[in-house]
């Protein structure tokens, strides 16, 4: 069950008190009245005064239910307007259950303090400076279904469509038809992207503004997921084995595509590879028997990954008669590879995905 917002705010006040308790010789006073202009409504959730001798610093805190840039920008603008209206100096602070990296960067840019219930904070007021980062989001809302998941199976179909043509604006209905998802799913993904300020609404529809941030974040989630795979060894050379499994799939009209380092080599050659990775929707055991593949625990030269969703095959390209998953999917799958896989991912990033961001 979702924690009521009032309880969140009470917890936020406790967390802020715990953060400031490390300051020597200070007294903390909660909810000191503000001298608001007449007819002006109170627009903050609580205040906390930090007293040290004759010096007082008044922290005005606005708590948001989410710590994405859109919500934090609203809170920051509200706090800054409030500071101009008041007859006293305040230090504006925003708080949330968890504040994302982009949200924290926004607060730094605006010189506004922040903290979250996970224990991340940056507070710079008076003679004090406190900062801590790196605490992960303790919330399990996504896993328990209490918060929409930007990286659910259906949502990922939408992300692929957006990233494959990142400059294209999309209306809700065409995007739902293109990805075979519901209007509600598209609307949910749109809201999540807008909240993170990774996309914006134009006259022609939703368009990504920070596709690189979206893909980086998605890649982090993808790398942590467990993937079912089967490992095989073959006496065939790497090139002949690729051709054999490709022909097997084509002859039977079964979805198949290279991924990982083998796929990256096809579209952005850099490092050599010694193991083929591929997605295949068919009877793997039957293919293995036909091509004399031996299932092994170690020393595999071929790995079949179980597709998380058939949409993985929708943006494949054929390179030298061999199907390869899209650059976006390659980048995701390379996150599970060794250090050489990271090199291949970085090369793919600068040559195919975002060449405009490559260093000169």
SEVEX-215844 format. One record per residue (C-alpha): x, y, z; residue in three letters. Coordinates in steps of 0.001 Angstrom, whole numbers, padded with zeros to 6 digits, always signed. Layout:
BEGIN
XYZALA/...
end
This chain:
BEGIN
+000000+000000+000000UNK/+001277+003474-000921UNK/+002472+005471+002100UNK/+000152+008487+002517UNK/+001746+011777+001511UNK/+001325+013222+005001UNK/+003340+010360+006435UNK/+005963+010977+003748UNK/+006205+014624+004791UNK/+006558+013675+008456UNK/+009271+011212+007486UNK/+010928+013948+005399UNK/+011036+016260+008412UNK/+012624+013487+010479UNK/+015200+012747+007764UNK/+016132+016414+007468UNK/+016552+016573+011224UNK/+018826+013518+011142UNK/+020940+015088+008380UNK/+021368+018360+010287UNK/+021935+016673+013636UNK/+025609+016234+012728UNK/+026130+020012+012896UNK/+027840+020888+016202UNK/+026148+023186+018661UNK/+022950+023843+016715UNK/+019302+023836+017752UNK/+016627+022720+015296UNK/+013155+024291+015465UNK/+010422+022903+013237UNK/+007593+024935+011654UNK/+008615+028406+012664UNK/+005876+030753+011378UNK/+006646+032654+008187UNK/+005790+036321+007834UNK/+003633+035965+004739UNK/+002061+038968+003009UNK/-001648+039275+003739UNK/-003922+037220+001459UNK/-000994+035082+000331UNK/-001544+031349+000914UNK/+001167+029257+002541UNK/+002832+027367-000322UNK/+005384+025155+001426UNK/+005068+021953+003420UNK/+007195+022766+006462UNK/+010070+024875+007732UNK/+013071+024068+009882UNK/+015152+026714+011615UNK/+018819+026004+012311UNK/+019953+028107+015290UNK/+023585+028555+016260UNK/+024085+031227+018888UNK/+022573+034432+017548UNK/+022520+033099+013968UNK/+019400+031578+012451UNK/+018966+029928+009046UNK/+015410+029206+007955UNK/+014945+026239+005625UNK/+011651+026178+003684UNK/+010873+022686+002399UNK/+008520+021658-000409UNK/+007919+017909-000556UNK/+007025+016208-003850UNK/+005736+012673-004310UNK/+008290+012089-007093UNK/+011800+013437-007593UNK/+011927+013737-011369UNK/+012956+017049-012961UNK/+009424+018108-013904UNK/+008083+017852-010344UNK/+011232+019373-008851UNK/+011166+022271-011304UNK/+007616+023061-010168UNK/+008732+022950-006533UNK/+011803+025099-007220UNK/+009783+027748-009049UNK/+007271+027809-006213UNK/+009984+028188-003570UNK/+011761+030936-005500UNK/+008491+032856-005915UNK/+007874+032454-002214UNK/+011318+033793-001319UNK/+010568+036960-003286UNK/+007231+037429-001512UNK/+008496+037014+002029UNK/+009804+039667+004368UNK/+012583+037363+005559UNK/+015427+035352+004062UNK/+014885+031629+003513UNK/+016908+028763+002113UNK/+014706+026843-000363UNK/+014828+023045-000147UNK/+013009+020409-002193UNK/+012434+016864-000980UNK/+011003+013640-002381UNK/+010994+009907-001634UNK/+013834+009589-004139UNK/+015525+012275-006266UNK/+016978+011184-009591UNK/+020406+012237-010826UNK/+018822+014640-013308UNK/+016690+016069-010518UNK/+019734+016579-008295UNK/+021584+018316-011127UNK/+018630+020653-011608UNK/+018709+021629-007929UNK/+022433+022353-008115UNK/+021941+024540-011178UNK/+019250+026553-009378UNK/+021226+026738-006093UNK/+018395+025048-004235UNK/+018958+022467-001511UNK/+017554+018968-001797UNK/+017287+015696+000079UNK/+015383+012443-000302UNK/+014189+009661+001937UNK/+016902+007367+000578UNK/+019545+009547+002267UNK/+020901+011601-000623UNK/+021237+015334+000001UNK/+022971+018595-000813UNK/+022425+021511+001571UNK/+024499+024697+001342UNK/+023291+027526+003597UNK/+024903+029981+005986UNK/+028265+028546+007017UNK/+027215+024968+006346UNK/+027701+022608+003434UNK/+026502+019007+003556UNK/+026356+016550+000664UNK/+025943+012836+000145UNK/+025039+010892-002988UNK/+024968+007341-004266UNK/+022173+005979-002079UNK/+019914+003821-004250UNK/+016161+004117-004365UNK/+014815+001828-001618UNK/+011287+001950-003026UNK/+009903-001283-004465UNK/+006934+000343-006179UNK/+007948-000736-009664UNK/+008463-004370-008660UNK/+005169-004491-006785UNK/+003213-002756-009517UNK/+002397+000353-007502UNK/+004199+002684-009897UNK/+004162+002493-013702UNK/+007291+000818-015049UNK/+009064+002687-017832UNK/+010864-000549-018696UNK/+008024-003046-018742UNK/+007702-005280-021813UNK/+005010-003214-023509UNK/+006653+000069-022550UNK/+009933-001101-024069UNK/+008221-001464-027442UNK/+007421+002229-027281UNK/+010956+003138-026225UNK/+012413+001218-029176UNK/+010179+003068-031611UNK/+011120+006415-030103UNK/+014852+005677-030016UNK/+015083+004149-033479UNK/+013966+007480-034952UNK/+014666+009832-032060UNK/+013935+013034-033958UNK/+010449+011975-035033UNK/+007411+013330-033165UNK/+004671+010826-032370UNK/+000974+011220-031692UNK/-000525+008736-029228UNK/-002688+006751-031662UNK/-000040+006219-034389UNK/+002532+005251-031754UNK/+000131+002734-030212UNK/-000571+001193-033625UNK/+003109+001083-034554UNK/+004080-000683-031336UNK/+000930-002798-030921UNK/+000310-001381-027458UNK/-002689+000249-025846UNK/-003415+003971-025803UNK/-003135+003823-022014UNK/+000363+002337-022159UNK/+001525+004999-024610UNK/+000033+007736-022420UNK/+001751+006316-019338UNK/+005145+006148-021060UNK/+004646+009675-022381UNK/+003975+010969-018865UNK/+007027+009189-017436UNK/+009293+010627-020132UNK/+007876+014124-019700UNK/+008345+013924-015924UNK/+011997+013061-016427UNK/+012279+015828-019040UNK/+013679+013340-021539UNK/+010926+014294-023988UNK/+008665+017214-024804UNK/+005350+017795-026501UNK/+005542+019543-029855UNK/+002743+020538-032224UNK/+003182+017193-033959UNK/+003372+015053-030837UNK/+005866+013558-028406UNK/+009547+013880-029323UNK/+012630+012819-027381UNK/+014875+015626-026154UNK/+017468+013468-024373UNK/+017534+010059-026082UNK/+021025+009415-024722UNK/+019819+009747-021119UNK/+016899+007433-021803UNK/+019101+004768-023374UNK/+021735+004973-020623UNK/+019089+004558-017940UNK/+017394+001703-019793UNK/+020765-000011-020265UNK/+021363+000054-016514UNK/+018066-001737-015914UNK/+018659-004179-018778UNK/+022097-005160-017459UNK/+020663-006153-014078UNK/+018002-008455-015498UNK/+018548-012170-015527UNK/+018520-013653-019008UNK/+017887-017275-019846UNK/+020403-018624-022367UNK/+021653-021923-023739UNK/+025305-022538-024521UNK/+026613-024625-027404UNK/+029916-025569-028989UNK/+030525-026365-032652UNK/+033394-027591-034793UNK/+032492-025008-037435UNK/+034399-021759-037740UNK/+032684-018627-036429UNK/+031839-017433-039935UNK/+030502-020801-041077UNK/+028521-021233-037886UNK/+026848-017837-038362UNK/+025903-018779-041909UNK/+024611-022201-040831UNK/+022312-020956-038080UNK/+021130-018074-040274UNK/+020246-020438-043110UNK/+018489-022801-040702UNK/+016256-019984-039434UNK/+015596-018577-042925UNK/+014646-021962-044355UNK/+012004-022349-041658UNK/+010945-018681-041576UNK/+011799-018411-037882UNK/+012802-015097-036230UNK/+016548-014952-035721UNK/+019143-012177-035269UNK/+022687-011754-034019UNK/+023345-009618-030983UNK/+026216-008857-028587UNK/+029759-008557-029901UNK/+028958-010656-032990UNK/+026170-008278-033969UNK/+028195-005171-033133UNK/+031033-006390-035358UNK/+028621-006500-038287UNK/+027500-002875-038059UNK/+030363-001111-036222UNK/+033528-003260-036453UNK/+035987-002743-033651UNK/+037008-005743-031521UNK/+037122-009359-032656UNK/+034820-011825-030946UNK/+035046-015523-030185UNK/+031464-016296-029213UNK/+028271-015769-031177UNK/+025208-014481-029366UNK/+021815-014586-031024UNK/+018079-014433-030462UNK/+016056-017291-031959UNK/+012336-018018-031754UNK/+012169-021692-032521UNK/+013076-025127-031248UNK/+016690-024707-030138UNK/+017120-028429-029470UNK/+016005-029260-033010UNK/+018454-026753-034489UNK/+021240-028149-032321UNK/+020547-031687-033518UNK/+020402-030615-037163UNK/+023650-028599-037044UNK/+025556-030958-034713UNK/+025783-028412-031901UNK/+026813-029730-028502UNK/+025273-028146-025414UNK/+028027-027281-022926UNK/+028540-025663-019544UNK/+031870-024049-020456UNK/+033707-023028-023599UNK/+030597-022083-025576UNK/+031065-020673-029061UNK/+027347-020020-029504UNK/+024769-018664-027055UNK/+021055-018456-027712UNK/+019360-015777-025606UNK/+015678-016087-024820UNK/+013915-013007-026256UNK/+012216-010937-023574UNK/+009675-009861-026184UNK/+009244-010550-029899UNK/+009614-006802-030485UNK/+013370-007391-030247UNK/+013169-008591-033873UNK/+011178-005645-035243UNK/+014117-003357-036017UNK/+016611-005888-037339UNK/+018809-005222-040361UNK/+020486-007710-042683UNK/+024261-007320-042961UNK/+026035-009650-045380UNK/+022948-011874-045427UNK/+022894-012209-041609UNK/+020109-010546-039529UNK/+021337-008266-036730UNK/+019246-006638-034000UNK/+018965-002855-033971UNK/+021807-000663-032654UNK/+019615+000148-029652UNK/+019181-003544-028793UNK/+022875-004208-029420UNK/+023798-001483-026955UNK/+021489-002981-024330UNK/+022835-006511-024757UNK/+026475-005417-024737UNK/+025966-004235-021146UNK/+026110-007881-020061UNK/+029394-008536-021839UNK/+032928-008359-020432UNK/+035206-005324-020620UNK/+035556-005827-024394UNK/+031779-005680-024574UNK/+031865-002274-022944UNK/+034419-001137-025498UNK/+032136-002332-028282UNK/+029176-000564-026661UNK/+031106+002702-026408UNK/+032190+002384-030048UNK/+028595+001706-031093UNK/+027489+004766-029102UNK/+029872+007140-030861UNK/+029642+005690-034384UNK/+026007+004629-034812UNK/+023802+005760-031964UNK/+024975+009291-031128UNK/+027824+010274-033478UNK/+026930+013928-032965UNK/+028070+013616-029337UNK/+031422+012015-030149UNK/+034519+013893-029075UNK/+036190+015772-031953UNK/
end
